[in-house]
Amino acid sequence: MKRILLSLLIASATLLSFNSCTKEYYEDSSTFTLPDYRIAPGDWIDNNTPLAQFSIDVPELTNEIVDFGVVNVSMRKDNSTTFSKLPTTINGISYSVDYDTQEIMIFAEREGGLPVNIDETVVFKVSLTRGR
């Protein structure tokens, strides 16, 4: 009889301990998309070289987002309706992105040392998500 009561006591304690676990959900992820950035061919640094680059000032890109959040950058050619998320390769040009507080750097590179030659406006879309 004591064994049965002891077994019931242990089973009850186990069930109560598992029921006390709760999952926490955070409602404030705060993802926001910034206005599109339109980059003309003449705005790129070192266009017509193997590695062209462009820098975008983004005051909303805080230390908190850099350290704990997510930065997404997508692009499309001006005559296209489809956005591609970076990093991506379009027409043999590899586009990549780096970022730091208040600045996003976009790179365009062609393999084999061939010049990049960006000859049309490119549209970039940036979305930021706060971490914690």
Residue pairs with C-beta under 8 A, 6 or more apart in sequence:
26 132
28 130
29 129
29 130
30 129
30 130
31 127
31 128
31 129
31 130
32 60
32 127
32 128
33 125
33 126
33 127
34 58
34 60
34 125
34 126
34 127
34 128
36 123
36 124
36 125
37 56
37 123
37 124
37 125
37 126
38 78
38 121
38 122
38 123
38 124
39 54
39 106
39 121
39 122
39 123
39 124
40 121
41 47
41 118
41 119
41 120
41 121
43 54
44 52
44 53
44 54
44 108
44 116
44 118
45 52
45 53
45 54
45 55
46 52
46 53
47 116
47 117
47 118
48 115
48 116
48 117
49 115
49 116
50 109
50 110
50 113
50 114
50 115
50 116
51 107
51 108
51 109
51 116
52 107
52 108
52 109
52 116
52 118
53 105
53 106
53 107
53 108
54 105
54 106
55 103
55 104
55 105
55 106
56 103
56 104
56 105
56 106
56 124
56 126
57 102
57 103
58 99
58 102
58 103
58 104
58 126
58 128
59 102
60 128
61 71
61 99
61 100
61 101
61 102
61 103
61 104
61 128
62 101
62 102
63 101
64 130
64 131
64 132
65 71
65 128
65 129
65 130
65 131
66 99
66 100
66 101
67 131
68 130
68 131
68 132
69 128
69 129
69 130
69 131
70 128
70 129
70 131
71 97
71 99
71 104
71 126
71 127
71 128
71 129
72 85
72 126
72 127
72 128
72 129
73 85
73 86
73 97
73 104
73 106
73 124
73 125
73 126
74 83
74 84
74 85
74 86
74 124
74 125
75 83
75 84
75 86
75 88
75 90
75 95
75 106
75 122
75 123
75 124
75 125
76 82
76 83
76 84
76 122
76 123
77 90
77 120
77 121
77 122
77 123
78 120
78 121
78 122
78 123
79 120
83 125
84 90
86 95
86 96
86 97
86 106
87 94
87 95
87 96
87 97
88 94
88 95
89 95
92 110
92 111
93 108
93 109
93 110
93 116
93 118
94 108
94 109
94 110
94 111
95 106
95 107
95 108
96 106
96 107
96 109
97 104
97 105
97 106
97 107
98 104
98 105
98 107
99 105
104 126
106 124
108 116
108 118
109 116
110 116
